[in-house]
Amino acid sequence: MKFRRGMIACLLLVVGLLGSGCGTLPGPSGEPFTVVVLPDTQNYADAGAIQKGGDSDRRAIFHAQTAWIKNSKDDLNTVMVAHEGDIVQTDHPGEWVVADKAFQTLDDEMPYILCLGNHDIGRGFAKKRSDTSRATNLNVWFPPSRFEDNPLYNYGGNFEGKSDNYYLLFRAGGMKFMIMALEFKPRDEVLAWANDVVADHPKRRCIVITHAYLREDMSRAASDNYHMAGNGGQKMWDKFLKRHKNIFLVLCGHILGEARRADAGDRGNTVHQLLADYQGMANGGDGYLRIMTFIPQEDTIQVRSYSPTLDQELTGEQSRFSIPYDMR
């Protein structure tokens, strides 16, 4: 008798899920939410330009970006901010002071994740190359403790106890996500760590940020002029990104311009890959950033490129578009 009652209860549950003969599970019901993406901000924090003064000092643009992100949080339902790397220009301590002040605006408002670019490592104020080492001042101003000790964060973990490579967990729109930041030209051991982390979270929808990955012609970087050992875009795709069903989005900067492509992973999933870098525009980028709004009920991600300092949007097909993404 207990078995029969249990079977009847299960059947009623299934009927309730399927609805009146529709044969499908309910669609997503979560509210729209936004992830804001900050492309290369190096020109806004450039110590040399700041020393020159006048129009060369563009710190105000960086600070205006994070102030706008804070002030628009409720309207956009912003749940995460992602920086694509080249936070600063030469890894000079004074430049990290600028970045620190900009992100202090968000520390008590919403989680953010930072990605190391080539200008954030191995330089020093007087050096001209950015591939001399992987040393960085990032961890002086943004150590893991800055995020681990903040109650706004669901801190996932890091590689080698530093902020060079780490990931965060978050929920939005009724879904579970993870977002992972990988160093410039990630080493093989970093990709091995990333493979393990993503495999250990199969039910987390995964976003990956890395600085140098996609070119403006939509090709993945296969080679470069940087003497540092590590993996370019194509090797990252082959060794890591295409292997996991839950990876759906890759964000990058580094190369001037905008581009996007979508490819099938090994598990049949679609991986959207987006490039945005505005530093070649006037005033070191004119403050342009990316607004990515997830709309679960429409299974789409709307992408806009907007400047808080100009209060203008870019309207080209690579600047304003929608991405189909199944959120059920």
C-alpha positions as CSV (number, residue, x, y, z in Angstrom):
1,M,0.0,0.0,0.0
2,K,2.8,2.4,0.9
3,F,4.5,1.6,-2.4
4,R,1.3,2.3,-4.4
5,R,0.8,5.7,-2.5
6,G,4.4,6.6,-3.3
7,M,3.9,5.7,-7.0
8,I,0.7,7.8,-7.2
9,A,2.5,10.8,-5.6
10,C,5.3,10.5,-8.1
11,L,2.9,10.4,-11.0
12,L,1.0,13.4,-9.7
13,L,4.3,15.3,-9.4
14,V,5.3,14.4,-13.0
15,V,1.9,15.5,-14.3
16,G,2.2,18.7,-12.5
17,L,5.6,19.4,-14.0
18,L,4.6,18.5,-17.5
19,G,1.5,20.7,-17.3
20,S,-1.7,20.1,-19.3
21,G,-0.3,17.9,-22.1
22,C,2.5,20.3,-23.1
23,G,5.2,17.7,-22.6
24,T,7.9,20.2,-21.5
25,L,9.3,21.3,-18.2
26,P,8.5,24.9,-17.1
27,G,10.7,27.6,-18.7
28,P,12.9,29.9,-16.7
29,S,11.1,32.4,-14.4
30,G,14.0,34.3,-13.0
31,E,14.2,38.1,-13.2
32,P,16.6,39.7,-15.7
33,F,20.0,40.5,-14.3
34,T,23.2,42.2,-15.6
35,V,26.9,41.5,-15.7
36,V,29.0,44.6,-16.4
37,V,32.3,44.1,-18.2
38,L,35.2,46.5,-17.9
39,P,37.6,46.3,-20.9
40,D,41.2,47.5,-20.6
41,T,41.5,50.5,-18.3
42,Q,45.2,50.9,-18.6
43,N,45.1,54.4,-20.1
44,Y,43.0,55.7,-17.2
45,A,45.6,54.6,-14.6
46,D,48.8,55.4,-16.6
47,A,51.3,56.9,-14.2
48,G,53.3,58.6,-16.9
49,A,50.2,60.3,-18.3
50,I,49.1,61.3,-14.8
51,Q,52.5,62.9,-14.2
52,K,52.1,64.9,-17.4
53,G,48.8,66.3,-16.1
54,G,46.1,68.1,-18.0
55,D,44.1,66.0,-20.5
56,S,46.6,63.2,-20.1
57,D,45.4,62.5,-16.6
58,R,42.4,60.3,-17.2
59,R,41.8,58.9,-13.7
60,A,38.4,60.5,-13.5
61,I,37.2,58.2,-16.3
62,F,38.1,55.1,-14.4
63,H,36.4,56.4,-11.3
64,A,33.3,57.5,-13.3
65,Q,33.0,54.0,-14.6
66,T,32.8,52.3,-11.2
67,A,30.6,55.1,-9.8
68,W,28.1,54.6,-12.7
69,I,28.2,50.8,-12.1
70,K,27.3,51.5,-8.4
71,N,24.6,54.0,-9.2
72,S,22.9,51.9,-11.9
73,K,23.0,48.7,-9.8
74,D,19.3,48.6,-8.9
75,D,18.1,49.7,-12.3
76,L,20.1,47.0,-14.1
77,N,20.0,44.4,-11.3
78,T,23.8,44.1,-11.6
79,V,25.1,41.0,-9.9
80,M,28.7,40.9,-11.1
81,V,31.5,43.1,-12.6
82,A,34.2,41.5,-14.6
83,H,37.5,43.2,-15.6
84,E,39.1,41.8,-18.8
85,G,42.7,42.7,-17.8
86,D,45.2,45.5,-18.3
87,I,43.9,47.1,-15.2
88,V,46.9,49.4,-15.1
89,Q,49.6,50.5,-17.6
90,T,53.0,49.6,-16.1
91,D,52.3,47.7,-12.8
92,H,53.6,50.9,-11.1
93,P,52.4,51.2,-7.5
94,G,50.9,54.6,-8.1
95,E,48.7,53.1,-10.9
96,W,47.3,50.4,-8.5
97,V,46.4,53.3,-6.1
98,V,44.1,54.6,-8.9
99,A,42.6,51.1,-9.5
100,D,42.2,50.6,-5.8
101,K,40.3,53.8,-5.4
102,A,38.0,53.0,-8.4
103,F,37.1,49.6,-7.0
104,Q,36.6,50.8,-3.4
105,T,33.4,52.2,-4.9
106,L,32.1,48.7,-5.4
107,D,33.6,46.9,-2.4
108,D,30.4,47.3,-0.3
109,E,28.0,47.2,-3.3
110,M,28.6,44.1,-5.5
111,P,31.2,41.4,-6.3
112,Y,33.8,42.0,-9.0
113,I,36.5,39.9,-10.5
114,L,39.8,41.0,-11.9
115,C,41.9,39.5,-14.7
116,L,45.6,40.0,-15.2
117,G,46.7,41.5,-18.5
118,N,50.2,41.8,-19.9
119,H,50.4,45.4,-18.7
120,D,49.7,44.3,-15.1
121,I,52.7,42.0,-14.9
122,G,56.5,42.1,-15.1
123,R,57.0,45.7,-16.1
124,G,57.8,48.4,-13.6
125,F,57.6,52.0,-14.4
126,A,60.8,52.2,-16.5
127,K,60.4,48.9,-18.4
128,K,59.2,48.8,-22.0
129,R,58.3,45.2,-22.3
130,S,55.5,43.4,-20.5
131,D,56.7,39.8,-20.8
132,T,59.7,40.0,-18.5
133,S,58.1,38.0,-15.7
134,R,54.8,37.1,-14.0
135,A,55.5,39.3,-11.0
136,T,52.6,41.7,-10.3
137,N,51.5,44.2,-7.7
138,L,47.9,43.0,-8.1
139,N,48.2,41.0,-4.9
140,V,49.3,44.0,-2.8
141,W,46.1,45.8,-3.4
142,F,43.7,43.0,-4.3
143,P,44.8,39.9,-2.3
144,P,42.4,36.9,-1.9
145,S,41.5,38.2,1.6
146,R,39.9,41.3,0.0
147,F,37.3,39.0,-1.5
148,E,37.3,36.1,1.0
149,D,36.6,38.5,3.9
150,N,33.8,40.3,2.1
151,P,30.3,39.0,2.9
152,L,29.1,39.9,-0.6
153,Y,31.3,37.2,-2.2
154,N,30.9,33.5,-2.5
155,Y,34.6,33.0,-3.0
156,G,35.4,29.7,-4.8
157,G,39.2,29.4,-4.6
158,N,42.4,30.3,-6.3
159,F,45.6,28.9,-7.8
160,E,48.8,29.1,-5.6
161,G,47.1,31.3,-3.0
162,K,47.1,34.4,-5.2
163,S,44.6,36.6,-7.2
164,D,46.4,35.8,-10.4
165,N,43.9,33.0,-11.1
166,Y,40.7,32.6,-9.1
167,Y,37.0,32.0,-9.3
168,L,33.7,33.2,-7.7
169,L,30.4,31.6,-7.4
170,F,27.0,33.4,-7.6
171,R,23.3,32.9,-8.2
172,A,21.1,35.0,-10.5
173,G,17.9,34.6,-12.4
174,G,17.2,31.3,-10.6
175,M,20.5,29.8,-11.9
176,K,23.9,28.9,-10.4
177,F,27.0,30.4,-12.0
178,M,30.8,30.4,-11.6
179,I,33.1,33.0,-13.1
180,M,36.8,32.4,-13.5
181,A,39.6,34.8,-14.2
182,L,42.8,33.4,-15.8
183,E,46.2,35.1,-16.1
184,F,47.7,36.5,-19.3
185,K,48.8,33.5,-21.4
186,P,47.9,31.0,-18.8
187,R,50.5,28.3,-18.1
188,D,49.8,24.6,-18.5
189,E,49.6,24.1,-14.8
190,V,47.0,26.9,-14.6
191,L,44.8,25.2,-17.3
192,A,45.1,21.9,-15.5
193,W,43.8,23.6,-12.3
194,A,41.0,25.3,-14.3
195,N,40.0,22.0,-15.9
196,D,39.7,20.4,-12.4
197,V,37.7,23.3,-11.0
198,V,35.2,23.4,-13.8
199,A,34.8,19.6,-13.8
200,D,34.2,19.7,-10.0
201,H,31.3,22.2,-10.6
202,P,29.3,20.5,-13.4
203,K,26.0,22.2,-12.4
204,R,27.5,25.7,-12.4
205,R,27.1,27.7,-15.6
206,C,30.6,28.9,-16.3
207,I,32.0,32.2,-17.5
208,V,35.7,32.5,-18.2
209,I,37.7,35.8,-18.4
210,T,41.2,35.9,-19.8
211,H,43.0,38.9,-21.2
212,A,44.4,37.8,-24.6
213,Y,42.3,35.3,-26.5
214,L,40.4,36.6,-29.5
215,R,41.5,38.8,-32.4
216,E,39.5,41.5,-34.2
217,D,39.1,39.2,-37.2
218,M,37.4,36.7,-34.9
219,S,40.3,34.2,-35.0
220,R,41.8,32.9,-31.8
221,A,45.4,34.0,-31.1
222,A,47.7,31.2,-32.1
223,S,51.0,33.0,-31.7
224,D,52.2,36.4,-30.3
225,N,55.3,38.5,-29.8
226,Y,55.5,37.9,-26.1
227,H,58.4,35.8,-24.9
228,M,56.6,34.5,-21.9
229,A,55.8,30.8,-21.8
230,G,52.0,30.1,-21.8
231,N,49.0,29.4,-23.9
232,G,47.4,31.7,-26.5
233,G,43.7,31.7,-27.5
234,Q,43.7,28.6,-29.7
235,K,45.7,26.5,-27.2
236,M,43.3,27.6,-24.4
237,W,40.4,26.5,-26.5
238,D,41.9,23.1,-27.2
239,K,43.3,22.4,-23.8
240,F,40.4,23.8,-21.7
241,L,37.5,25.7,-23.0
242,K,36.0,23.3,-25.4
243,R,36.1,20.3,-23.0
244,H,33.4,21.3,-20.6
245,K,29.7,21.3,-21.2
246,N,29.0,24.1,-18.6
247,I,31.3,26.7,-20.2
248,F,29.1,29.0,-22.2
249,L,30.9,32.4,-22.3
250,V,34.5,33.6,-22.7
251,L,35.4,37.3,-22.3
252,C,38.6,39.0,-23.4
253,G,40.3,42.3,-24.2
254,H,43.9,43.1,-25.3
255,I,43.3,43.5,-29.0
256,L,41.9,46.8,-30.0
257,G,38.3,46.6,-31.2
258,E,35.3,44.2,-31.0
259,A,34.6,40.7,-32.2
260,R,32.5,37.7,-31.4
261,R,32.2,34.1,-32.4
262,A,30.3,31.0,-31.2
263,D,31.6,27.4,-31.5
264,A,30.5,24.0,-30.4
265,G,32.4,22.4,-27.6
266,D,33.2,18.8,-27.4
267,R,30.0,18.1,-25.4
268,G,27.7,19.8,-28.0
269,N,27.3,23.0,-26.0
270,T,27.7,26.4,-27.6
271,V,30.5,28.6,-26.3
272,H,30.2,32.3,-27.0
273,Q,33.5,34.2,-27.2
274,L,33.5,38.0,-27.1
275,L,36.3,40.6,-27.5
276,A,35.9,44.2,-26.4
277,D,38.8,46.7,-26.0
278,Y,38.2,50.4,-26.5
279,Q,41.6,51.8,-25.5
280,G,42.3,53.0,-29.0
281,M,39.4,55.4,-28.9
282,A,39.7,59.1,-27.9
283,N,40.7,59.8,-24.3
284,G,42.1,56.3,-23.8
285,G,38.7,54.6,-24.4
286,D,36.2,57.3,-23.6
287,G,34.9,55.2,-20.7
288,Y,33.2,52.6,-22.8
289,L,32.2,49.4,-21.1
290,R,29.9,46.4,-21.7
291,I,26.5,45.8,-20.3
292,M,25.4,42.2,-20.6
293,T,21.8,41.7,-19.5
294,F,20.6,38.1,-19.1
295,I,16.8,37.7,-19.8
296,P,15.8,34.2,-18.7
297,Q,12.3,34.2,-20.0
298,E,13.6,35.0,-23.5
299,D,16.7,32.8,-23.4
300,T,18.8,35.7,-24.5
301,I,21.7,37.8,-23.4
302,Q,21.5,41.4,-24.6
303,V,24.9,43.1,-25.0
304,R,25.4,46.9,-25.2
305,S,28.5,49.0,-25.3
306,Y,28.0,52.2,-23.3
307,S,30.1,55.1,-22.0
308,P,29.1,56.6,-18.6
309,T,31.2,59.7,-19.3
310,L,29.7,60.4,-22.7
311,D,26.3,58.9,-21.9
312,Q,26.4,57.3,-25.3
313,E,26.1,53.9,-26.8
314,L,28.0,52.3,-29.7
315,T,25.5,51.0,-32.3
316,G,27.5,48.8,-34.6
317,E,26.7,45.2,-35.1
318,Q,29.7,44.2,-32.9
319,S,28.7,46.7,-30.2
320,R,25.0,46.0,-29.7
321,F,23.6,42.5,-30.2
322,S,21.8,39.6,-28.6
323,I,23.2,36.1,-27.9
324,P,20.9,33.1,-27.7
325,Y,21.4,31.2,-24.5
326,D,19.2,28.4,-23.1
327,M,18.6,29.3,-19.4
328,R,16.2,26.4,-18.7
